[in-house]
Amino acid sequence: MKREEVSRLLDRSRKFRDASDFHFSRGDYDLVVFNIEQSLTAFLKG
C-alpha cells in the first residue's frame, strides 16, 4: 500500500472519530457507533 493511501485512510479515520464526538455531544448514539466503526475500519486498513 502506498504511503499516500495510508495517509488518506488515517485522515479519514480521524474525521470519522471527530464526527462521533460531535454526535455524542448531541446524544445521537446510533451515529456515534456508526462513526466509531467506520473510524476503526479505516484505521485498521491504514
Jmol script that loads the backbone (N, CA, C; Angstrom):
load data "model"
ATOM      1  N   MET A   1       0.849  -1.165   0.000  1.00  0.00           N
ATOM      2  CA  MET A   1       0.000   0.000   0.000  1.00  0.00           C
ATOM      3  C   MET A   1       0.904   1.241   0.000  1.00  0.00           C
ATOM      4  N   LYS A   2       0.541   2.205  -0.804  1.00  0.00           N
ATOM      5  CA  LYS A   2       1.343   3.419  -0.915  1.00  0.00           C
ATOM      6  C   LYS A   2       1.159   4.310   0.307  1.00  0.00           C
ATOM      7  N   ARG A   3       2.191   5.085   0.563  1.00  0.00           N
ATOM      8  CA  ARG A   3       2.173   5.992   1.711  1.00  0.00           C
ATOM      9  C   ARG A   3       1.012   6.983   1.640  1.00  0.00           C
ATOM     10  N   GLU A   4       0.704   7.472   0.435  1.00  0.00           N
ATOM     11  CA  GLU A   4      -0.397   8.428   0.272  1.00  0.00           C
ATOM     12  C   GLU A   4      -1.734   7.792   0.642  1.00  0.00           C
ATOM     13  N   GLU A   5      -1.886   6.532   0.271  1.00  0.00           N
ATOM     14  CA  GLU A   5      -3.129   5.825   0.579  1.00  0.00           C
ATOM     15  C   GLU A   5      -3.277   5.614   2.087  1.00  0.00           C
ATOM     16  N   VAL A   6      -2.178   5.264   2.740  1.00  0.00           N
ATOM     17  CA  VAL A   6      -2.200   5.090   4.192  1.00  0.00           C
ATOM     18  C   VAL A   6      -2.550   6.412   4.868  1.00  0.00           C
ATOM     19  N   SER A   7      -1.928   7.483   4.406  1.00  0.00           N
ATOM     20  CA  SER A   7      -2.209   8.804   4.969  1.00  0.00           C
ATOM     21  C   SER A   7      -3.673   9.185   4.785  1.00  0.00           C
ATOM     22  N   ARG A   8      -4.223   8.888   3.624  1.00  0.00           N
ATOM     23  CA  ARG A   8      -5.627   9.194   3.342  1.00  0.00           C
ATOM     24  C   ARG A   8      -6.551   8.407   4.265  1.00  0.00           C
ATOM     25  N   LEU A   9      -6.246   7.133   4.478  1.00  0.00           N
ATOM     26  CA  LEU A   9      -7.073   6.307   5.359  1.00  0.00           C
ATOM     27  C   LEU A   9      -7.010   6.784   6.811  1.00  0.00           C
ATOM     28  N   LEU A  10      -5.825   7.160   7.261  1.00  0.00           N
ATOM     29  CA  LEU A  10      -5.697   7.643   8.636  1.00  0.00           C
ATOM     30  C   LEU A  10      -6.395   8.984   8.821  1.00  0.00           C
ATOM     31  N   ASP A  11      -6.340   9.829   7.797  1.00  0.00           N
ATOM     32  CA  ASP A  11      -7.057  11.106   7.846  1.00  0.00           C
ATOM     33  C   ASP A  11      -8.565  10.867   7.895  1.00  0.00           C
ATOM     34  N   ARG A  12      -9.036   9.935   7.091  1.00  0.00           N
ATOM     35  CA  ARG A  12     -10.463   9.592   7.092  1.00  0.00           C
ATOM     36  C   ARG A  12     -10.877   9.049   8.460  1.00  0.00           C
ATOM     37  N   SER A  13     -10.001   8.243   9.059  1.00  0.00           N
ATOM     38  CA  SER A  13     -10.275   7.693  10.388  1.00  0.00           C
ATOM     39  C   SER A  13     -10.451   8.811  11.409  1.00  0.00           C
ATOM     40  N   ARG A  14      -9.569   9.809  11.370  1.00  0.00           N
ATOM     41  CA  ARG A  14      -9.675  10.942  12.295  1.00  0.00           C
ATOM     42  C   ARG A  14     -10.967  11.723  12.074  1.00  0.00           C
ATOM     43  N   LYS A  15     -11.371  11.880  10.823  1.00  0.00           N
ATOM     44  CA  LYS A  15     -12.606  12.618  10.526  1.00  0.00           C
ATOM     45  C   LYS A  15     -13.833  11.883  11.060  1.00  0.00           C
ATOM     46  N   PHE A  16     -13.852  10.567  10.915  1.00  0.00           N
ATOM     47  CA  PHE A  16     -14.963   9.790  11.470  1.00  0.00           C
ATOM     48  C   PHE A  16     -14.977   9.885  12.998  1.00  0.00           C
ATOM     49  N   ARG A  17     -13.791   9.870  13.609  1.00  0.00           N
ATOM     50  CA  ARG A  17     -13.720   9.996  15.069  1.00  0.00           C
ATOM     51  C   ARG A  17     -14.236  11.362  15.518  1.00  0.00           C
ATOM     52  N   ASP A  18     -13.849  12.407  14.801  1.00  0.00           N
ATOM     53  CA  ASP A  18     -14.345  13.752  15.126  1.00  0.00           C
ATOM     54  C   ASP A  18     -15.865  13.825  14.978  1.00  0.00           C
ATOM     55  N   ALA A  19     -16.388  13.194  13.946  1.00  0.00           N
ATOM     56  CA  ALA A  19     -17.839  13.174  13.740  1.00  0.00           C
ATOM     57  C   ALA A  19     -18.527  12.448  14.891  1.00  0.00           C
ATOM     58  N   SER A  20     -17.902  11.390  15.391  1.00  0.00           N
ATOM     59  CA  SER A  20     -18.514  10.669  16.511  1.00  0.00           C
ATOM     60  C   SER A  20     -18.547  11.534  17.766  1.00  0.00           C
ATOM     61  N   ASP A  21     -17.514  12.350  17.991  1.00  0.00           N
ATOM     62  CA  ASP A  21     -17.524  13.279  19.131  1.00  0.00           C
ATOM     63  C   ASP A  21     -18.682  14.266  19.010  1.00  0.00           C
ATOM     64  N   PHE A  22     -18.884  14.786  17.805  1.00  0.00           N
ATOM     65  CA  PHE A  22     -19.978  15.725  17.562  1.00  0.00           C
ATOM     66  C   PHE A  22     -21.331  15.074  17.850  1.00  0.00           C
ATOM     67  N   HIS A  23     -21.538  13.883  17.313  1.00  0.00           N
ATOM     68  CA  HIS A  23     -22.816  13.202  17.504  1.00  0.00           C
ATOM     69  C   HIS A  23     -23.032  12.804  18.966  1.00  0.00           C
ATOM     70  N   PHE A  24     -21.948  12.465  19.659  1.00  0.00           N
ATOM     71  CA  PHE A  24     -22.063  12.141  21.079  1.00  0.00           C
ATOM     72  C   PHE A  24     -22.564  13.349  21.866  1.00  0.00           C
ATOM     73  N   SER A  25     -22.044  14.530  21.536  1.00  0.00           N
ATOM     74  CA  SER A  25     -22.460  15.742  22.254  1.00  0.00           C
ATOM     75  C   SER A  25     -23.936  16.063  22.018  1.00  0.00           C
ATOM     76  N   ARG A  26     -24.489  15.580  20.914  1.00  0.00           N
ATOM     77  CA  ARG A  26     -25.902  15.811  20.597  1.00  0.00           C
ATOM     78  C   ARG A  26     -26.800  14.670  21.067  1.00  0.00           C
ATOM     79  N   GLY A  27     -26.198  13.593  21.565  1.00  0.00           N
ATOM     80  CA  GLY A  27     -26.987  12.464  22.036  1.00  0.00           C
ATOM     81  C   GLY A  27     -27.415  11.505  20.943  1.00  0.00           C
ATOM     82  N   ASP A  28     -26.802  11.605  19.777  1.00  0.00           N
ATOM     83  CA  ASP A  28     -27.129  10.715  18.651  1.00  0.00           C
ATOM     84  C   ASP A  28     -26.247   9.465  18.717  1.00  0.00           C
ATOM     85  N   TYR A  29     -26.562   8.594  19.655  1.00  0.00           N
ATOM     86  CA  TYR A  29     -25.675   7.476  19.957  1.00  0.00           C
ATOM     87  C   TYR A  29     -25.591   6.443  18.841  1.00  0.00           C
ATOM     88  N   ASP A  30     -26.651   6.290  18.053  1.00  0.00           N
ATOM     89  CA  ASP A  30     -26.573   5.358  16.928  1.00  0.00           C
ATOM     90  C   ASP A  30     -25.550   5.850  15.904  1.00  0.00           C
ATOM     91  N   LEU A  31     -25.472   7.160  15.700  1.00  0.00           N
ATOM     92  CA  LEU A  31     -24.486   7.714  14.772  1.00  0.00           C
ATOM     93  C   LEU A  31     -23.076   7.671  15.357  1.00  0.00           C
ATOM     94  N   VAL A  32     -22.974   7.746  16.677  1.00  0.00           N
ATOM     95  CA  VAL A  32     -21.668   7.605  17.330  1.00  0.00           C
ATOM     96  C   VAL A  32     -21.096   6.229  17.025  1.00  0.00           C
ATOM     97  N   VAL A  33     -21.909   5.207  17.216  1.00  0.00           N
ATOM     98  CA  VAL A  33     -21.452   3.836  16.986  1.00  0.00           C
ATOM     99  C   VAL A  33     -21.072   3.638  15.522  1.00  0.00           C
ATOM    100  N   PHE A  34     -21.879   4.151  14.609  1.00  0.00           N
ATOM    101  CA  PHE A  34     -21.572   4.033  13.186  1.00  0.00           C
ATOM    102  C   PHE A  34     -20.233   4.691  12.861  1.00  0.00           C
ATOM    103  N   ASN A  35     -20.033   5.916  13.348  1.00  0.00           N
ATOM    104  CA  ASN A  35     -18.801   6.636  13.032  1.00  0.00           C
ATOM    105  C   ASN A  35     -17.575   6.005  13.678  1.00  0.00           C
ATOM    106  N   ILE A  36     -17.718   5.465  14.877  1.00  0.00           N
ATOM    107  CA  ILE A  36     -16.596   4.769  15.514  1.00  0.00           C
ATOM    108  C   ILE A  36     -16.227   3.525  14.711  1.00  0.00           C
ATOM    109  N   GLU A  37     -17.232   2.793  14.255  1.00  0.00           N
ATOM    110  CA  GLU A  37     -16.969   1.602  13.441  1.00  0.00           C
ATOM    111  C   GLU A  37     -16.219   1.982  12.163  1.00  0.00           C
ATOM    112  N   GLN A  38     -16.674   3.034  11.498  1.00  0.00           N
ATOM    113  CA  GLN A  38     -16.012   3.477  10.269  1.00  0.00           C
ATOM    114  C   GLN A  38     -14.590   3.958  10.561  1.00  0.00           C
ATOM    115  N   SER A  39     -14.414   4.656  11.668  1.00  0.00           N
ATOM    116  CA  SER A  39     -13.093   5.142  12.054  1.00  0.00           C
ATOM    117  C   SER A  39     -12.127   3.985  12.282  1.00  0.00           C
ATOM    118  N   LEU A  40     -12.575   2.979  13.011  1.00  0.00           N
ATOM    119  CA  LEU A  40     -11.715   1.825  13.283  1.00  0.00           C
ATOM    120  C   LEU A  40     -11.405   1.036  12.017  1.00  0.00           C
ATOM    121  N   THR A  41     -12.380   0.904  11.140  1.00  0.00           N
ATOM    122  CA  THR A  41     -12.157   0.192   9.879  1.00  0.00           C
ATOM    123  C   THR A  41     -11.091   0.896   9.048  1.00  0.00           C
ATOM    124  N   ALA A  42     -11.203   2.208   8.907  1.00  0.00           N
ATOM    125  CA  ALA A  42     -10.214   2.969   8.136  1.00  0.00           C
ATOM    126  C   ALA A  42      -8.846   2.900   8.807  1.00  0.00           C
ATOM    127  N   PHE A  43      -8.818   2.995  10.136  1.00  0.00           N
ATOM    128  CA  PHE A  43      -7.552   2.939  10.862  1.00  0.00           C
ATOM    129  C   PHE A  43      -6.855   1.593  10.665  1.00  0.00           C
ATOM    130  N   LEU A  44      -7.611   0.516  10.781  1.00  0.00           N
ATOM    131  CA  LEU A  44      -7.020  -0.814  10.641  1.00  0.00           C
ATOM    132  C   LEU A  44      -6.561  -1.100   9.212  1.00  0.00           C
ATOM    133  N   LYS A  45      -7.245  -0.539   8.234  1.00  0.00           N
ATOM    134  CA  LYS A  45      -6.805  -0.694   6.846  1.00  0.00           C
ATOM    135  C   LYS A  45      -5.517   0.080   6.594  1.00  0.00           C
ATOM    136  N   GLY A  46      -5.364   1.199   7.315  1.00  0.00           N
ATOM    137  CA  GLY A  46      -4.178   2.043   7.143  1.00  0.00           C
ATOM    138  C   GLY A  46      -2.994   1.435   7.833  1.00  0.00           C
TER     139      GLY A  46
END
end "model"
wireframe off; spacefill off
backbone 0.3
color backbone group
